[in-house]
Every structure is written in structure tokens, then in C-alpha cells.
Amino acid sequence: MDPGMLQRQYVELMQASFQENLLDDQFSQLQQLQDPTNPDFVAEVVSLFFEDSEKLLNDLSKTFEHNPMNFKQIDAYVHQFKGSSASIGAARVKALCVAFRAYCEEENRDGCWQCLQQVKREFFLVKTRLQALLQLEEKIIAAGGTVPLLE
């Protein structure tokens, strides 16, 4: 496949990700840390983010099975999820975690439940987008091109 066409697709997908606020500048900074000595840096960081996030979302879901709910534990999970989302540049997930923590502070079970559902949706959206970007990167490199960086 033509590397130029793949690069254009990549740029369009990246621009859409930023315009939709799915990703923020932190993701660009991660990309800039990747170099020839560590060519899989972004893929490795993203993979760890996926693993950690899925475990956290599973743990969060389990906390709703307990009565009374441990809002401090929920808040600790959400705080961790917010940090990992911020470090990867998952802007909408991070923003939802802020609201989620406010509901934890209020000990608002319904608000926490709604936030958990929203966070799950946003996480799977950003996961799907990041997987698509990483697949495009692989195709660009396989076709002999270089992955473009957005300014």
C-alpha cells in the first residue's frame, strides 16, 4: 500500500482525535519520546494503559456489588484511572474522572454509577481510536514510510 496515503489517513485520524477532544497534547508528547532506540515506546505505553484501565474498570464495577459502598475505595480507583488517562492523553476519560470523584466525595451512588458507565464508554472509544492509530503506524512502517508527527 502507498505510504503517502496511509500517512494522510493517519494525520486525518489524529486530527479528528484532537478535534473531538478524545486525545490531548499529552499523547503528542508521548509520541515525541519515541525514537530509534525505543521504536515501540508508544505502543508499549498504550498497551499498559489498556491493561491497567480494564483492571480498574473491572474493580470499580465490583465495588458496586457491596452494600454499603466504599466510596473511599471507589475514589482511589478513579484517582488512579484519572492519572493514567492523563498520562496517555485520554482527555475525555480524564474529565469524566474529575466528575466521578466529585460524586464519590458526595457519596452519591447514582451519580457514581452513571459516571462509571460514561467512563467505560469513553475508555472503549479511546481504546478503539488508539488501536486504529497504532495499526496505521504499523502499516506505514511496513510500507517503508515514516509516521508523521502533528505539530
C-alpha positions in Angstrom: 0.0 0.0 0.0 1.1 3.6 -0.7 2.8 5.0 2.4 1.7 8.5 1.4 -2.0 7.5 1.5 -1.5 5.7 4.9 0.2 8.8 6.3 -2.7 11.0 5.2 -5.2 8.6 6.8 -3.0 8.7 10.0 -2.9 12.5 10.1 -6.7 12.8 9.5 -7.4 10.3 12.3 -5.0 12.1 14.7 -6.6 15.5 13.8 -10.0 14.1 14.4 -8.9 12.7 17.7 -7.7 16.1 18.9 -10.7 17.9 17.5 -13.1 15.5 19.3 -11.0 16.0 22.5 -10.5 12.3 22.6 -6.8 12.9 22.9 -4.8 15.9 24.1 -1.3 17.2 23.8 0.0 14.7 26.3 -0.4 12.0 23.6 1.8 14.1 21.2 4.4 14.4 23.9 4.4 10.6 24.3 5.0 10.3 20.6 7.9 12.6 20.8 9.6 10.4 23.3 9.7 7.5 20.8 13.0 7.2 19.0 15.0 4.6 17.0 16.4 3.2 20.3 12.8 2.6 21.6 10.6 2.3 18.4 7.7 0.6 20.3 7.6 3.1 23.2 4.1 4.5 22.4 2.6 1.0 21.7 4.0 -0.3 25.0 2.7 2.6 27.0 -0.7 2.3 25.3 -0.8 -1.4 25.9 -0.1 -0.9 29.6 -2.8 1.8 29.7 -5.3 -0.7 28.2 -4.4 -3.5 30.7 -4.4 -1.2 33.8 -7.7 0.5 32.7 -9.5 -2.7 32.1 -8.5 -4.0 35.5 -9.5 -0.7 37.2 -12.9 -0.7 35.4 -13.5 -4.3 36.5 -12.5 -3.4 40.1 -14.8 -0.4 40.0 -17.7 -2.4 38.7 -17.2 -4.9 41.6 -17.4 -2.1 44.2 -21.0 -1.5 43.3 -21.8 -5.0 44.5 -21.1 -4.1 48.1 -23.5 -2.6 50.4 -22.7 -0.2 51.9 -20.5 1.1 49.2 -16.9 2.0 50.0 -16.7 5.5 48.4 -13.1 6.0 49.6 -12.1 2.8 47.6 -14.0 3.9 44.6 -12.4 7.3 44.8 -8.9 5.7 45.0 -9.6 3.6 41.9 -11.0 6.7 40.0 -8.0 8.8 41.1 -5.6 6.1 39.7 -7.7 5.9 36.5 -7.6 9.7 36.1 -3.8 9.7 36.5 -3.3 7.0 33.9 -5.7 8.7 31.5 -4.0 12.0 31.9 -0.6 10.4 31.3 -1.7 8.9 28.0 -3.6 12.0 26.9 -7.1 10.5 27.1 -8.8 13.9 27.7 -12.4 12.9 27.9 -11.8 10.0 30.2 -9.7 12.2 32.5 -12.5 14.9 32.5 -15.1 12.3 33.4 -12.9 11.0 36.3 -13.0 14.5 37.8 -16.8 14.4 37.8 -16.7 10.9 39.1 -14.5 11.8 42.1 -17.0 14.7 43.0 -19.8 12.1 43.2 -17.6 9.9 45.4 -17.0 12.8 47.7 -20.8 13.4 47.9 -21.3 9.6 48.4 -23.8 9.8 45.5 -24.3 6.2 44.4 -26.4 7.0 41.4 -24.0 9.7 40.2 -21.1 7.3 40.6 -22.9 4.6 38.7 -23.7 7.0 35.8 -20.1 8.2 35.7 -18.8 4.6 35.7 -21.0 3.9 32.6 -19.8 7.0 30.9 -16.2 6.3 31.7 -16.5 2.8 30.3 -17.9 4.2 27.0 -15.2 6.8 26.7 -12.5 4.4 27.5 -13.6 2.0 24.8 -13.9 4.9 22.4 -10.3 6.0 23.1 -9.1 2.4 23.1 -10.6 1.8 19.6 -9.1 5.0 18.3 -5.6 4.3 19.7 -5.7 0.7 18.3 -6.6 2.2 14.9 -3.7 4.7 15.1 -1.2 2.0 16.1 -2.3 -0.3 13.3 -1.9 2.6 10.8 1.6 3.2 12.3 2.5 -0.4 11.7 1.2 -0.3 8.1 3.1 3.0 7.4 6.4 1.5 8.6 5.8 -1.8 6.8 5.2 0.2 3.6 8.6 1.9 4.0 7.2 5.3 5.3 7.7 7.2 8.5 4.9 8.0 10.9 4.1 11.7 10.7 4.0 13.8 13.9 1.5 16.6 14.2 2.7 20.0 15.2 
